[in-house]
Amino acid sequence: MNKIEPNFIISSDQPEKLAEFYGLVFGGKVSKGINNNHYSITFKRGLKIHIYRPSNSQTFVHRSTQSVAICFQEEPSDNPSLVIKEWYKRILPLGGSRLEGPREEEFGSEMWMTDPEGNNFLVFVPNNLCNHS
């Protein structure tokens, strides 16, 4: 039996630009895919995101809310809200925007954001202090 590796896929009007956004923001390696309409970003721990331009005949059901989103988690920190703010400073000039937050919880800090094409993603930094309790 083959080993199945989970990946994410994002439909995009400009797959190269969106792949560059995620690669720059989160430190992934961007590679050209099977054609000019497909790119992938590979991250250190093996996660891969595929970004592609759908065919003109492909139809999507558009919903007002998302039920699935990508979460980018940073290493635990003694000051998670500071790390979230630094991520925000990096993401904003690249075309991302804040959707909600940052929100501080006992377990850490999180912020919902959108990429340049309006896809939602979560930035999460666990609170290092919770690991010592």
C-alpha positions in Angstrom: 0.0 0.0 0.0 1.3 3.5 -0.8 1.8 6.1 1.9 -0.8 8.8 1.5 0.4 12.3 2.2 -2.1 15.0 3.1 -1.8 18.2 1.0 -3.9 21.3 0.6 -5.1 22.8 -2.7 -6.2 26.3 -3.4 -7.9 27.4 -6.6 -6.5 30.7 -7.8 -6.9 33.3 -10.6 -3.1 34.0 -10.4 -1.4 30.8 -9.1 2.2 32.0 -9.4 1.6 35.2 -7.4 -0.4 33.4 -4.7 2.3 30.7 -4.4 4.9 33.4 -4.0 2.8 35.1 -1.3 2.6 31.9 0.8 6.2 31.0 0.1 7.5 34.4 1.2 5.2 34.8 4.2 5.7 31.3 5.7 9.1 30.3 4.4 8.1 27.6 1.9 9.9 26.5 -1.3 7.9 27.5 -4.4 8.1 25.1 -7.4 6.4 25.2 -10.8 3.9 22.3 -11.1 2.8 20.2 -14.0 2.0 23.3 -16.2 1.9 27.1 -16.2 -1.4 27.0 -14.2 0.0 24.9 -11.2 2.5 25.8 -8.5 3.3 24.1 -5.2 4.8 25.3 -1.9 6.7 22.8 0.2 7.3 23.5 3.9 10.0 22.1 6.2 7.8 19.5 7.9 6.5 18.1 4.7 3.2 20.0 4.2 2.6 20.9 0.6 0.1 23.4 -0.7 -0.9 23.1 -4.4 -2.2 26.2 -6.1 -3.8 26.0 -9.5 -5.9 27.9 -11.9 -9.1 25.9 -12.5 -10.4 25.2 -16.0 -13.1 27.5 -17.4 -15.6 24.6 -17.2 -15.0 23.9 -13.5 -17.8 25.2 -11.3 -17.6 25.8 -7.6 -20.3 26.1 -5.0 -19.6 29.5 -3.3 -20.5 29.7 0.3 -20.5 32.7 2.6 -18.4 30.9 5.2 -15.5 28.5 5.0 -15.5 25.2 6.8 -11.9 24.4 6.1 -8.9 26.7 6.4 -5.1 26.4 6.6 -3.5 27.0 10.0 0.1 28.2 10.1 1.4 27.5 13.6 4.6 29.0 15.0 6.7 27.5 17.7 5.5 28.2 21.3 6.5 31.5 22.7 6.6 33.3 26.0 4.9 36.3 24.2 2.7 34.9 21.5 0.9 38.2 20.8 4.3 39.8 19.9 5.0 37.0 17.4 1.5 37.4 15.9 2.1 41.1 15.5 5.4 40.5 13.7 3.7 38.1 11.3 1.1 40.7 10.6 3.8 43.2 9.8 5.3 40.7 7.3 2.0 39.7 5.7 0.3 43.1 5.2 2.8 44.5 2.6 2.6 41.3 0.6 -1.2 41.7 0.0 -2.6 39.8 3.0 -5.1 41.4 5.4 -6.5 40.9 8.8 -9.9 39.4 9.0 -10.2 39.0 12.8 -8.0 39.4 15.8 -5.4 39.2 17.1 -7.1 37.4 19.9 -5.2 36.3 23.0 -6.3 33.2 24.8 -4.9 31.2 27.7 -3.4 28.7 25.1 -1.8 31.4 22.9 -2.6 34.0 20.3 -4.3 33.8 17.0 -5.3 36.0 14.1 -7.6 35.2 11.1 -6.2 36.6 7.9 -6.9 36.6 4.2 -4.4 36.1 1.4 -4.4 38.5 -1.7 -7.3 36.5 -3.3 -9.5 36.5 -0.2 -8.8 32.9 1.1 -8.9 32.7 4.9 -6.1 31.3 6.9 -5.2 31.3 10.6 -1.9 32.3 12.2 -1.5 30.7 15.6 1.2 30.9 18.2 0.9 28.7 21.3 1.7 30.1 24.7 4.9 28.5 25.9 3.8 29.0 29.5 0.9 26.6 29.1 3.5 23.8 28.5 5.0 24.3 32.0 1.8 23.9 34.1 
